[in-house]
Amino acid sequence: MLPDGAIDADAYPQRVHLAWEVPEDTVRGLKGTLRRVTYELGPISEETRTHPWSSQLSPVTCYLTDAEWDLDQVDKTGDIDALSLSHARFHTNADGEEQCS
């Protein structure tokens, strides 16, 4: 998602969504869902940090959110940003931590 006026090839999006529909599975009794994985650059809680690929200090990091919504609960306006996180179920990583930022 590029900000308005960011037609420049050097513009880098602050947020990237990957979203897809998972069909209903009547055999297993699962509802259809919408899954959305979001990567978003944002300020970090510490003042700055260094990354392995650069010696420069950085005030931002990349946050990951991996969530899904029941299709019957999704507002069908077409705005992927309008999905309420209060209705989401968050996926977990290998350590069992929710993937939400």
Helices and strands as residue ranges (DSSP letters): E 15-22, E 33-43, E 49-51, E 54-58, E 60-70, G 71-73, G 80-82, G 85-87, E 89-90
